[in-house]
Amino acid sequence: MEIENILNFLSGVAANNNREWFLEHKEEFERCQTEFREGIDLLIAKLSVIDPEIEYLKAADCCYRFYRDIRFSLDKSPYKRHFGAYICRDGKKSLRGGYYVHVQPGHCLVAFGCYYLPTKMLNACREEMLDREEEWRQAVENKAFLRLFGRPTSTDLDLDQENLGAKGFGLSALKKLPRGFNGHEDMADYLRLKSYACWRRMDDAFFCGDKWVDSVAKWAKPAKPAMDFINAVLDDFD
């Protein structure tokens, strides 16, 4: 990607988040959006080698709208400050786990897995972890996974906050074991999680050129077993 152009545009949006400025820079936006989508198409092709379920997707299926829905928000800024894409078999609005790319000046990251899930789904995942504990531990306690993402979080984090660490596993966690899961303290770190996403924050320069695609695909391999484990549970809700 021509990341410098994209970051310059996004910095401009952050400083001038209004319709007048945006219309004056509409052509710049369209060029940056095209550049970002071309990068996502490259990533889809690379990830399809390890995940054939997504091979039919195009960037247009995965990239989020740049225009914010401000109807129920106190923040009336009309435009987002980032470009984001969620590559998932069932679409970018699906609860199913997938691959996320976030480009924002000073806050770039890539992530794998599920964002927040409804309580019913969370509990089904927790029960499956207990039933297949050894398989789950193999997915999230092997050397490659721990080196790239680390162990589960013990606090609440937010993708929009600067306190998001350089790497991590789980964006939010209960302080205590969830109701109905007492007596499983040895699995507490996993049972308390409210999301099953792992991530790595990147320097802005990471997305320069096309080599970043190879790195993301390489990281996806150790992330995928845990994602597949959770997705197999979520598929039962379809």
N, C-alpha and C positions, 0 to 999 in steps of 0.2 A: 504494500500500500504506500501511496504518497502521504505518509503519516504527518509530515510537517504541515502540508496544506490542510489536512483534516483538523489537526490540533489548532492551527491558527484560526480556522473558521469557528471551531467550538469555543475558543477563547473569546472570539468576537461576540458570539451568541451570549455567553455568560455575562459579558459586560454591557450588552445592548439587547436584552431580551424583550423586544417589542416588534410589532408588526412592521412598522416603518423601516427599521434597520434591516429586518429580514427580507423584505421585498426588494430593497436595494442590493442585497447580496444573494438573491434567489439563484442566479446562475452558478455562483460559487457553491451554494448548498447542493445543487444538482450534480455538480462535478464531484464533490466530496462524497455524496451518497452513492454515486456510481462507482467510485473508487473503493469505498467500503464494501459494497455488494460484490464487486469482483473478487475481493479478498475472501469473502465468505463463501463464494462459489468454489474457490480453490480449496478452502478448508473442508467443505462438504465432500469434495472429490477425494481428498486425502483420508478423511475419517471413514468414508464408505468402505475402505479396505478392511477395517476392523469392525464396522457396523453397517452391514448391507441394508439394514432397515431404512436408512436415510438416503440411499443413493438416488432416489427419485426426486428429492427436494431441490429447490432452487433458492438462491438468496432472497428472492422476493417473498418466499414462503416463511422465511425465518427472521427477517429484519423488522424491528419494531417501528411504528410510526414515530416521526420526529415531533409531531404536534401533540401537545399535552392535552389530556382531558381535564379541564379546569372546573367542571360543573360542581364538584363536591370538594374542591381543594381551597384551602386558605391562600395558597400560592397561586396567583393568577398569571404567572409567567406563561406565555403561550407556547414556548418551545423547550424541548429537552436540552440538556447541556452535554449530552453524550450520544454516541451511536451504539446501539445494542442489537445483538442477534441471538436467538435461541434456536438451536438446531435440534429438533425433536420429531420423531416419527409421526406423532399425532398433532403437530402444530405448535406454534409458539405460545399459545394460550393453554396448552395442555399441562396438567399436573404431573404428567409422566416425566421421568428424568431425561436430561439431554445435555447439550454442550452450549455454554454461554460465552459470548465475547462482548466485552464492554470497553469502549474507547472513549476516554475523557481525560483532558489534561490533568496530570497528577494523580489520576485514579484509574488507570488501565488495569484490567484483570481478565483472566479466563477462569471459568468454573465448570464443574461437571456434577450432574446429579439433580436432585429435586430441591425446589425452594420450599416454602411453607406448605404443609399438607393439613387437610381437615382432621379433626381428632379421630374420627372413625378409621380413616386410612392410617394415621400414625399408629394407632393401637394394633391394627392388623399387621403392620410392619414389625412392631415390637414383639408381638406374639410369634411371628415367623423367625425372628432373631433367636428367641429362646428355643424354638423347635429345631432350628438348624444352626446352633451356636458355633460349632466348629467351622462350618462353611462361611459364616459371617466374619468370624475372626480371621480366617485366612484371607478374606477380601480386603480387610481394613487394617490388619496388623502385620502384613508382609513388609519387607524392607523397602521395596520400591514405593509403596503407598505412604509409609511413614516418612520416608525421606522427602517426598514431594509435598505432602499435605499435613503431616503430623497427626496427633491424637485429637479426639473430640474436644470441642470447646466446652467450657464450663460456665459461660456467661452469655449475654445477649449482644449480638453484633448487628451491624446494618451496612448494606452495600454502599449507602450514601455517606457513611461516616468515616472520618480519617483514622479511627481506631481499628479499622479492619487490618489485621496483621498481614505480613508478607505472604503467608500461606495459612491454610486452616482447613478444618473439617467440622461442619455444623455451624450454621449462622446463629442459632438460638438454642437455649437449653433450659429446661425446668430446674428449679433449685432442689427439688426433691423428686424421688421416684414417682411416676404417674400413678394415679389411683388404679388399684387392681394388680400392681406389679411389685408389691412389697415382697421381700424375701429373695430378691434377685440382685442383691447389692454388687455381686461380682460383674454384673452387666450394666450397672447403673450409668456409666458414662455414655452408653449407647441408648439406653431406654429413656434417658432424660432429654435426648435431642428432639427438637421440633422441626428440624430440616436435615436433609441428608445431602448437602452440597459440600463439595471440597473445591478449593480455589488456590490460585496463585496470583498475587499482584505483580504487575510488571512495570518497568520504566517505560516512559512514553516511546522511547526509541525502539523498543522491542518489536513494534509493528512495522518498522521500516522495511520495505522490500517484501519478499515472499518467504524468507526462511522461517519466519514465525510459525507458518503453517505446519512445518515439519516438527517444530518443538511442541505445539499444541497436540498434534496427533500422537507424539511420543508419550506425553503425559496422560493422554486419554486411555492408553492401554492399562495402566495400573488402576485407573479410576473406574473403568468400565465394569469389573466384576461386582463391585458394591452397587453401582447403578442398576445393573441387570437384576441383582437380588431384589432391590426395592421395586423395580418395574414389574417383576413377575407377580408381586403382591398387588400392585395397583391395577394390573390387567384384569384381575378378578372382579374389579368394581365396574368394568365396562358393561 
